[in-house]
Amino acid sequence: MREGLIPAVLGTVVSASGAALLCSKYKLAATGILGFGLAHVVLGAIDLVEHR
C-alpha cells in the first residue's frame, strides 16, 4: 500500500463528518474537526507525491 494513502483517506472521512456537523449547534467543534481532517488530507497528499 502506498505511503500516505491512509492519512489521506482518514482525513477525507474526518473532513466529511466535520462538514456534516457544521449545521449543528456545535459549530466551533465542527470547524476544528473539519480543519483537522483537511490537515490530514494535505499531509497524506504530500506523502503520496513525495514517495512516488
C-alpha distance matrix in Angstrom:
0.0 3.8 6.5 8.9 7.5 8.8 12.0 12.6 12.5 14.5 16.8 17.5 18.5 20.6 22.2 23.1 24.8 26.6 27.8 29.1 31.0 32.8 35.5 36.3 38.7 36.0 35.4 34.9 32.2 30.5 30.6 29.0 26.2 25.7 25.6 23.2 20.8 21.4 20.8 17.3 16.6 18.2 16.4 12.9 14.1 15.6 12.4 10.7 14.0 14.6 11.6 11.8
3.8 0.0 3.8 6.2 5.8 8.4 10.7 10.9 11.8 14.0 15.6 16.4 18.2 20.0 21.1 22.4 24.4 25.7 26.8 28.5 30.4 31.8 34.8 35.7 38.1 35.3 34.3 33.6 31.2 29.5 29.1 27.6 25.1 24.2 23.8 21.7 19.3 19.3 18.6 15.4 14.4 15.3 13.6 10.2 11.0 12.1 9.0 7.1 10.3 10.9 8.1 8.4
6.5 3.8 0.0 3.8 5.6 7.4 8.8 9.8 11.6 13.0 14.2 15.8 17.7 18.8 19.9 21.9 23.6 24.5 25.9 27.9 29.4 30.6 33.8 34.6 36.7 33.6 32.6 31.6 29.2 27.8 27.3 25.4 23.2 22.6 21.7 19.3 17.5 17.6 16.2 13.1 12.8 13.4 10.9 8.0 9.6 9.9 6.4 6.2 9.5 9.3 7.0 9.0
8.9 6.2 3.8 0.0 3.8 5.6 5.6 6.3 8.8 10.1 10.7 12.5 14.6 15.5 16.4 18.5 20.3 21.0 22.4 24.5 25.9 27.0 30.3 31.2 33.2 30.2 29.0 28.0 25.8 24.3 23.6 21.8 19.7 18.9 18.0 15.8 13.9 13.8 12.5 9.4 9.0 9.8 7.6 4.3 6.5 7.5 4.8 5.1 8.7 9.2 8.4 10.4
7.5 5.8 5.6 3.8 0.0 3.8 5.7 5.2 6.2 8.5 9.8 10.6 12.5 14.3 15.2 16.7 18.7 19.9 21.0 22.8 24.6 25.9 28.9 29.9 32.3 29.5 28.5 28.0 25.6 23.7 23.5 22.1 19.5 18.5 18.4 16.3 13.7 13.9 13.7 10.3 9.1 11.0 9.9 6.1 7.7 10.1 8.1 6.7 10.4 12.0 10.8 11.7
8.8 8.4 7.4 5.6 3.8 0.0 3.8 5.4 5.2 6.0 8.4 9.8 10.7 12.1 14.0 15.4 16.7 18.1 19.8 21.3 22.7 24.5 27.5 28.0 30.2 27.3 26.8 26.2 23.5 21.8 22.0 20.3 17.4 17.2 17.3 14.7 12.2 13.5 13.1 9.4 9.4 12.0 10.5 7.3 10.1 12.3 10.3 10.0 13.7 14.8 13.7 15.2
12.0 10.7 8.8 5.6 5.7 3.8 0.0 3.8 5.5 5.0 5.8 8.5 9.9 10.2 11.7 14.0 15.2 15.9 17.8 19.7 20.8 22.2 25.5 26.0 28.0 24.9 24.1 23.1 20.6 19.2 18.9 17.1 14.5 14.2 13.9 11.2 9.1 10.2 9.4 5.6 6.5 8.9 7.3 5.0 8.4 10.3 9.1 9.9 13.1 14.1 13.9 15.9
12.6 10.9 9.8 6.3 5.2 5.4 3.8 0.0 3.8 5.5 5.1 6.2 8.8 9.9 10.3 12.3 14.4 15.1 16.2 18.3 20.0 21.0 24.2 25.3 27.5 24.8 23.5 23.0 20.9 18.8 18.4 17.2 14.7 13.4 13.3 11.6 8.7 8.8 9.1 5.9 4.3 7.2 7.3 4.4 6.3 9.3 9.1 8.8 11.7 13.6 13.8 15.0
12.5 11.8 11.6 8.8 6.2 5.2 5.5 3.8 0.0 3.8 5.4 5.0 6.4 8.7 9.8 10.7 12.6 14.3 15.3 16.8 18.7 20.3 23.1 24.1 26.6 24.1 23.3 23.2 20.8 18.5 18.8 17.9 14.8 13.7 14.6 12.9 9.5 10.6 11.7 8.5 7.2 10.7 11.0 8.1 9.8 13.0 12.5 11.6 14.7 16.8 16.5 17.3
14.5 14.0 13.0 10.1 8.5 6.0 5.0 5.5 3.8 0.0 3.8 5.4 5.2 6.2 8.5 10.0 10.8 12.3 14.2 15.5 16.8 18.7 21.6 22.1 24.3 21.5 21.1 20.8 18.0 16.1 16.7 15.4 12.1 11.9 12.9 10.5 7.5 9.8 10.6 7.3 7.7 11.3 11.1 9.1 11.7 14.4 13.8 13.9 17.1 18.6 18.5 19.9
16.8 15.6 14.2 10.7 9.8 8.4 5.8 5.1 5.4 3.8 0.0 3.8 5.4 5.1 5.9 8.4 9.9 10.3 12.0 14.0 15.2 16.5 19.7 20.5 22.6 19.7 18.7 18.3 15.9 13.9 13.8 12.6 9.8 8.8 9.4 7.5 4.2 6.0 7.2 4.7 4.8 8.4 9.1 8.1 10.2 12.8 13.2 13.6 16.2 17.9 18.5 20.0
17.5 16.4 15.8 12.5 10.6 9.8 8.5 6.2 5.0 5.4 3.8 0.0 3.8 5.5 5.1 6.1 8.7 9.8 10.4 12.3 14.3 15.5 18.4 19.6 22.2 19.9 18.7 19.0 16.9 14.2 14.4 14.2 11.1 9.4 10.9 10.1 6.3 7.2 9.8 8.0 6.3 10.0 11.6 10.1 11.1 14.4 15.1 14.6 17.0 19.3 19.9 20.7
18.5 18.2 17.7 14.6 12.5 10.7 9.9 8.8 6.4 5.2 5.4 3.8 0.0 3.8 5.5 5.2 6.3 8.7 9.9 10.7 12.6 14.6 17.2 17.9 20.6 18.3 17.8 18.4 15.8 13.2 14.4 14.1 10.5 9.8 12.1 10.9 7.4 9.8 12.1 10.1 9.6 13.3 14.4 12.9 14.5 17.7 17.9 17.5 20.2 22.4 22.6 23.5
20.6 20.0 18.8 15.5 14.3 12.1 10.2 9.9 8.7 6.2 5.1 5.5 3.8 0.0 3.8 5.4 5.2 6.1 8.6 9.9 10.7 12.6 15.6 15.9 18.1 15.5 15.0 15.0 12.3 10.1 11.2 10.4 6.8 6.8 9.1 7.6 4.9 8.1 10.2 8.8 9.4 12.8 13.8 13.2 15.2 17.8 18.2 18.6 21.2 22.9 23.5 25.0
22.2 21.1 19.9 16.4 15.2 14.0 11.7 10.3 9.8 8.5 5.9 5.1 5.5 3.8 0.0 3.8 5.4 5.0 6.1 8.5 9.9 10.7 13.9 15.0 17.4 15.0 13.7 14.0 12.1 9.2 9.4 9.7 6.8 4.6 7.3 7.5 4.5 6.0 9.2 9.0 8.6 11.5 13.5 13.3 14.4 17.1 18.4 18.5 20.6 22.6 23.7 24.9
23.1 22.4 21.9 18.5 16.7 15.4 14.0 12.3 10.7 10.0 8.4 6.1 5.2 5.4 3.8 0.0 3.8 5.4 5.1 6.2 8.7 10.1 12.5 13.9 16.9 15.1 14.1 15.4 13.6 10.2 11.3 12.4 9.3 7.5 10.7 11.1 8.2 9.5 12.9 12.4 11.4 14.5 16.7 15.9 16.8 19.9 21.0 20.6 22.7 25.1 26.0 26.7
24.8 24.4 23.6 20.3 18.7 16.7 15.2 14.4 12.6 10.8 9.9 8.7 6.3 5.2 5.4 3.8 0.0 3.8 5.4 5.0 6.3 8.9 11.2 11.6 14.4 12.5 12.3 13.6 11.2 8.2 10.4 11.2 7.8 7.6 11.2 11.0 8.9 11.3 14.2 13.6 13.6 16.8 18.4 17.9 19.4 22.2 23.0 23.0 25.4 27.5 28.2 29.3
26.6 25.7 24.5 21.0 19.9 18.1 15.9 15.1 14.3 12.3 10.3 9.8 8.7 6.1 5.0 5.4 3.8 0.0 3.8 5.4 5.1 6.5 9.7 10.2 12.5 10.1 9.2 10.2 8.2 4.8 6.7 7.8 5.1 4.5 8.2 8.9 7.8 9.8 12.5 13.0 13.3 15.9 17.7 17.9 19.3 21.7 23.0 23.4 25.4 27.4 28.5 29.8
27.8 26.8 25.9 22.4 21.0 19.8 17.8 16.2 15.3 14.2 12.0 10.4 9.9 8.6 6.1 5.1 5.4 3.8 0.0 3.8 5.4 5.3 8.1 10.0 12.8 11.4 9.7 11.6 10.7 6.9 7.8 10.2 8.4 6.2 9.8 11.5 9.9 10.7 14.0 14.8 14.2 16.5 19.0 19.2 19.8 22.5 24.1 24.1 25.8 28.1 29.5 30.4
29.1 28.5 27.9 24.5 22.8 21.3 19.7 18.3 16.8 15.5 14.0 12.3 10.7 9.9 8.5 6.2 5.0 5.4 3.8 0.0 3.8 5.6 6.7 8.2 11.6 10.9 10.3 12.9 11.6 8.1 10.4 12.6 10.4 9.3 13.1 14.2 12.5 14.0 17.2 17.5 17.0 19.8 22.0 21.7 22.6 25.5 26.8 26.6 28.6 31.0 32.0 32.8
31.0 30.4 29.4 25.9 24.6 22.7 20.8 20.0 18.7 16.8 15.2 14.3 12.6 10.7 9.9 8.7 6.3 5.1 5.4 3.8 0.0 3.8 5.4 5.3 8.3 7.2 7.1 9.7 8.4 5.4 8.5 10.6 9.0 9.0 12.5 13.6 12.9 14.7 17.5 18.1 18.3 20.9 22.8 23.0 24.2 26.8 28.1 28.4 30.4 32.4 33.6 34.8
32.8 31.8 30.6 27.0 25.9 24.5 22.2 21.0 20.3 18.7 16.5 15.5 14.6 12.6 10.7 10.1 8.9 6.5 5.3 5.6 3.8 0.0 3.8 5.5 7.9 7.2 5.3 8.4 8.6 5.4 7.0 10.2 9.7 8.8 11.9 13.9 13.6 14.5 17.4 18.7 18.7 20.7 23.0 23.7 24.5 26.8 28.6 28.9 30.5 32.6 34.1 35.3
35.5 34.8 33.8 30.3 28.9 27.5 25.5 24.2 23.1 21.6 19.7 18.4 17.2 15.6 13.9 12.5 11.2 9.7 8.1 6.7 5.4 3.8 0.0 3.8 6.8 8.1 7.1 10.8 11.3 8.8 10.6 13.8 13.3 12.6 15.7 17.7 17.2 18.1 21.1 22.3 22.1 24.2 26.6 27.1 27.8 30.3 32.0 32.2 33.8 36.0 37.5 38.4
36.3 35.7 34.6 31.2 29.9 28.0 26.0 25.3 24.1 22.1 20.5 19.6 17.9 15.9 15.0 13.9 11.6 10.2 10.0 8.2 5.3 5.5 3.8 0.0 3.8 5.4 6.3 9.9 9.8 8.3 11.0 13.5 13.0 13.4 16.4 17.9 17.8 19.4 22.0 23.0 23.4 25.6 27.6 28.1 29.3 31.7 33.1 33.6 35.4 37.4 38.7 39.9
38.7 38.1 36.7 33.2 32.3 30.2 28.0 27.5 26.6 24.3 22.6 22.2 20.6 18.1 17.4 16.9 14.4 12.5 12.8 11.6 8.3 7.9 6.8 3.8 0.0 3.8 5.7 8.6 9.3 9.2 11.5 13.7 14.0 15.0 17.4 18.9 19.5 21.1 23.3 24.6 25.4 27.3 29.2 30.0 31.4 33.4 34.9 35.7 37.5 39.2 40.7 42.2
36.0 35.3 33.6 30.2 29.5 27.3 24.9 24.8 24.1 21.5 19.7 19.9 18.3 15.5 15.0 15.1 12.5 10.1 11.4 10.9 7.2 7.2 8.1 5.4 3.8 0.0 3.8 5.6 5.5 6.1 8.7 10.2 10.7 12.2 14.4 15.5 16.5 18.3 20.1 21.4 22.6 24.5 26.0 27.0 28.6 30.5 31.9 32.9 34.7 36.2 37.7 39.4
35.4 34.3 32.6 29.0 28.5 26.8 24.1 23.5 23.3 21.1 18.7 18.7 17.8 15.0 13.7 14.1 12.3 9.2 9.7 10.3 7.1 5.3 7.1 6.3 5.7 3.8 0.0 3.8 5.5 5.0 6.1 8.6 9.8 10.3 12.2 14.1 15.2 16.2 18.2 20.0 20.9 22.3 24.3 25.5 26.7 28.5 30.3 31.3 32.7 34.4 36.1 37.7
34.9 33.6 31.6 28.0 28.0 26.2 23.1 23.0 23.2 20.8 18.3 19.0 18.4 15.0 14.0 15.4 13.6 10.2 11.6 12.9 9.7 8.4 10.8 9.9 8.6 5.6 3.8 0.0 3.8 5.4 5.2 6.4 8.7 9.9 10.7 12.4 14.4 15.4 16.7 18.7 20.1 21.2 22.8 24.5 25.9 27.2 29.0 30.4 31.8 33.1 34.9 36.8
32.2 31.2 29.2 25.8 25.6 23.5 20.6 20.9 20.8 18.0 15.9 16.9 15.8 12.3 12.1 13.6 11.2 8.2 10.7 11.6 8.4 8.6 11.3 9.8 9.3 5.5 5.5 3.8 0.0 3.8 5.4 5.1 6.2 8.6 9.9 10.5 12.3 14.2 15.4 16.8 18.5 20.1 21.2 22.6 24.4 25.9 27.2 28.6 30.5 31.6 33.1 35.1
30.5 29.5 27.8 24.3 23.7 21.8 19.2 18.8 18.5 16.1 13.9 14.2 13.2 10.1 9.2 10.2 8.2 4.8 6.9 8.1 5.4 5.4 8.8 8.3 9.2 6.1 5.0 5.4 3.8 0.0 3.8 5.4 5.1 6.0 8.5 9.8 10.5 12.2 14.2 15.4 16.5 18.3 20.0 21.0 22.5 24.4 25.8 26.8 28.6 30.2 31.6 33.3
30.6 29.1 27.3 23.6 23.5 22.0 18.9 18.4 18.8 16.7 13.8 14.4 14.4 11.2 9.4 11.3 10.4 6.7 7.8 10.4 8.5 7.0 10.6 11.0 11.5 8.7 6.1 5.2 5.4 3.8 0.0 3.8 5.5 5.1 6.1 8.6 9.9 10.5 12.2 14.4 15.3 16.5 18.3 19.9 21.0 22.6 24.4 25.6 27.0 28.5 30.3 32.0
29.0 27.6 25.4 21.8 22.1 20.3 17.1 17.2 17.9 15.4 12.6 14.2 14.1 10.4 9.7 12.4 11.2 7.8 10.2 12.6 10.6 10.2 13.8 13.5 13.7 10.2 8.6 6.4 5.1 5.4 3.8 0.0 3.8 5.4 5.1 6.1 8.6 9.9 10.5 12.5 14.3 15.4 16.6 18.3 20.0 21.2 22.7 24.3 25.9 26.9 28.7 30.7
26.2 25.1 23.2 19.7 19.5 17.4 14.5 14.7 14.8 12.1 9.8 11.1 10.5 6.8 6.8 9.3 7.8 5.1 8.4 10.4 9.0 9.7 13.3 13.0 14.0 10.7 9.8 8.7 6.2 5.1 5.5 3.8 0.0 3.8 5.5 5.1 6.2 8.6 9.9 10.8 12.5 14.4 15.5 16.5 18.4 20.1 21.3 22.5 24.5 25.8 27.1 29.0
25.7 24.2 22.6 18.9 18.5 17.2 14.2 13.4 13.7 11.9 8.8 9.4 9.8 6.8 4.6 7.5 7.6 4.5 6.2 9.3 9.0 8.8 12.6 13.4 15.0 12.2 10.3 9.9 8.6 6.0 5.1 5.4 3.8 0.0 3.8 5.5 5.2 6.2 8.6 10.0 10.6 12.4 14.3 15.3 16.5 18.5 20.1 21.0 22.6 24.3 25.9 27.4
25.6 23.8 21.7 18.0 18.4 17.3 13.9 13.3 14.6 12.9 9.4 10.9 12.1 9.1 7.3 10.7 11.2 8.2 9.8 13.1 12.5 11.9 15.7 16.4 17.4 14.4 12.2 10.7 9.9 8.5 6.1 5.1 5.5 3.8 0.0 3.8 5.4 5.1 6.1 8.7 9.8 10.5 12.3 14.1 15.2 16.5 18.4 19.8 21.1 22.4 24.3 26.2
23.2 21.7 19.3 15.8 16.3 14.7 11.2 11.6 12.9 10.5 7.5 10.1 10.9 7.6 7.5 11.1 11.0 8.9 11.5 14.2 13.6 13.9 17.7 17.9 18.9 15.5 14.1 12.4 10.5 9.8 8.6 6.1 5.1 5.5 3.8 0.0 3.8 5.5 5.2 6.5 8.9 10.1 10.7 12.4 14.4 15.6 16.8 18.5 20.2 21.2 22.7 24.9
20.8 19.3 17.5 13.9 13.7 12.2 9.1 8.7 9.5 7.5 4.2 6.3 7.4 4.9 4.5 8.2 8.9 7.8 9.9 12.5 12.9 13.6 17.2 17.8 19.5 16.5 15.2 14.4 12.3 10.5 9.9 8.6 6.2 5.2 5.4 3.8 0.0 3.8 5.4 5.2 6.3 8.8 10.0 10.5 12.3 14.3 15.4 16.4 18.5 19.9 21.2 22.9
21.4 19.3 17.6 13.8 13.9 13.5 10.2 8.8 10.6 9.8 6.0 7.2 9.8 8.1 6.0 9.5 11.3 9.8 10.7 14.0 14.7 14.5 18.1 19.4 21.1 18.3 16.2 15.4 14.2 12.2 10.5 9.9 8.6 6.2 5.1 5.5 3.8 0.0 3.8 5.4 5.0 6.2 8.6 9.8 10.5 12.4 14.3 15.2 16.5 18.2 20.0 21.5
20.8 18.6 16.2 12.5 13.7 13.1 9.4 9.1 11.7 10.6 7.2 9.8 12.1 10.2 9.2 12.9 14.2 12.5 14.0 17.2 17.5 17.4 21.1 22.0 23.3 20.1 18.2 16.7 15.4 14.2 12.2 10.5 9.9 8.6 6.1 5.2 5.4 3.8 0.0 3.8 5.4 5.2 6.2 8.5 9.9 10.6 12.4 14.2 15.5 16.4 18.3 20.4
17.3 15.4 13.1 9.4 10.3 9.4 5.6 5.9 8.5 7.3 4.7 8.0 10.1 8.8 9.0 12.4 13.6 13.0 14.8 17.5 18.1 18.7 22.3 23.0 24.6 21.4 20.0 18.7 16.8 15.4 14.4 12.5 10.8 10.0 8.7 6.5 5.2 5.4 3.8 0.0 3.8 5.4 5.1 5.9 8.4 9.8 10.5 12.0 14.1 15.1 16.3 18.4
16.6 14.4 12.8 9.0 9.1 9.4 6.5 4.3 7.2 7.7 4.8 6.3 9.6 9.4 8.6 11.4 13.6 13.3 14.2 17.0 18.3 18.7 22.1 23.4 25.4 22.6 20.9 20.1 18.5 16.5 15.3 14.3 12.5 10.6 9.8 8.9 6.3 5.0 5.4 3.8 0.0 3.8 5.6 5.2 6.0 8.6 9.9 10.4 12.2 14.1 15.4 16.8
18.2 15.3 13.4 9.8 11.0 12.0 8.9 7.2 10.7 11.3 8.4 10.0 13.3 12.8 11.5 14.5 16.8 15.9 16.5 19.8 20.9 20.7 24.2 25.6 27.3 24.5 22.3 21.2 20.1 18.3 16.5 15.4 14.4 12.4 10.5 10.1 8.8 6.2 5.2 5.4 3.8 0.0 3.8 5.5 5.1 6.2 8.7 9.8 10.6 12.1 14.3 15.9
16.4 13.6 10.9 7.6 9.9 10.5 7.3 7.3 11.0 11.1 9.1 11.6 14.4 13.8 13.5 16.7 18.4 17.7 19.0 22.0 22.8 23.0 26.6 27.6 29.2 26.0 24.3 22.8 21.2 20.0 18.3 16.6 15.5 14.3 12.3 10.7 10.0 8.6 6.2 5.1 5.6 3.8 0.0 3.8 5.4 5.1 6.3 8.7 10.0 10.4 12.3 14.6
12.9 10.2 8.0 4.3 6.1 7.3 5.0 4.4 8.1 9.1 8.1 10.1 12.9 13.2 13.3 15.9 17.9 17.9 19.2 21.7 23.0 23.7 27.1 28.1 30.0 27.0 25.5 24.5 22.6 21.0 19.9 18.3 16.5 15.3 14.1 12.4 10.5 9.8 8.5 5.9 5.2 5.5 3.8 0.0 3.8 5.4 5.1 6.2 8.7 9.8 10.6 12.6
14.1 11.0 9.6 6.5 7.7 10.1 8.4 6.3 9.8 11.7 10.2 11.1 14.5 15.2 14.4 16.8 19.4 19.3 19.8 22.6 24.2 24.5 27.8 29.3 31.4 28.6 26.7 25.9 24.4 22.5 21.0 20.0 18.4 16.5 15.2 14.4 12.3 10.5 9.9 8.4 6.0 5.1 5.4 3.8 0.0 3.8 5.4 5.0 6.2 8.4 10.0 11.1
15.6 12.1 9.9 7.5 10.1 12.3 10.3 9.3 13.0 14.4 12.8 14.4 17.7 17.8 17.1 19.9 22.2 21.7 22.5 25.5 26.8 26.8 30.3 31.7 33.4 30.5 28.5 27.2 25.9 24.4 22.6 21.2 20.1 18.5 16.5 15.6 14.3 12.4 10.6 9.8 8.6 6.2 5.1 5.4 3.8 0.0 3.8 5.4 5.2 5.9 8.5 10.4
12.4 9.0 6.4 4.8 8.1 10.3 9.1 9.1 12.5 13.8 13.2 15.1 17.9 18.2 18.4 21.0 23.0 23.0 24.1 26.8 28.1 28.6 32.0 33.1 34.9 31.9 30.3 29.0 27.2 25.8 24.4 22.7 21.3 20.1 18.4 16.8 15.4 14.3 12.4 10.5 9.9 8.7 6.3 5.1 5.4 3.8 0.0 3.8 5.5 5.0 6.0 8.6
10.7 7.1 6.2 5.1 6.7 10.0 9.9 8.8 11.6 13.9 13.6 14.6 17.5 18.6 18.5 20.6 23.0 23.4 24.1 26.6 28.4 28.9 32.2 33.6 35.7 32.9 31.3 30.4 28.6 26.8 25.6 24.3 22.5 21.0 19.8 18.5 16.4 15.2 14.2 12.0 10.4 9.8 8.7 6.2 5.0 5.4 3.8 0.0 3.8 5.6 5.6 6.5
14.0 10.3 9.5 8.7 10.4 13.7 13.1 11.7 14.7 17.1 16.2 17.0 20.2 21.2 20.6 22.7 25.4 25.4 25.8 28.6 30.4 30.5 33.8 35.4 37.5 34.7 32.7 31.8 30.5 28.6 27.0 25.9 24.5 22.6 21.1 20.2 18.5 16.5 15.5 14.1 12.2 10.6 10.0 8.7 6.2 5.2 5.5 3.8 0.0 3.8 5.7 5.8
14.6 10.9 9.3 9.2 12.0 14.8 14.1 13.6 16.8 18.6 17.9 19.3 22.4 22.9 22.6 25.1 27.5 27.4 28.1 31.0 32.4 32.6 36.0 37.4 39.2 36.2 34.4 33.1 31.6 30.2 28.5 26.9 25.8 24.3 22.4 21.2 19.9 18.2 16.4 15.1 14.1 12.1 10.4 9.8 8.4 5.9 5.0 5.6 3.8 0.0 3.8 5.9
11.6 8.1 7.0 8.4 10.8 13.7 13.9 13.8 16.5 18.5 18.5 19.9 22.6 23.5 23.7 26.0 28.2 28.5 29.5 32.0 33.6 34.1 37.5 38.7 40.7 37.7 36.1 34.9 33.1 31.6 30.3 28.7 27.1 25.9 24.3 22.7 21.2 20.0 18.3 16.3 15.4 14.3 12.3 10.6 10.0 8.5 6.0 5.6 5.7 3.8 0.0 3.8
11.8 8.4 9.0 10.4 11.7 15.2 15.9 15.0 17.3 19.9 20.0 20.7 23.5 25.0 24.9 26.7 29.3 29.8 30.4 32.8 34.8 35.3 38.4 39.9 42.2 39.4 37.7 36.8 35.1 33.3 32.0 30.7 29.0 27.4 26.2 24.9 22.9 21.5 20.4 18.4 16.8 15.9 14.6 12.6 11.1 10.4 8.6 6.5 5.8 5.9 3.8 0.0
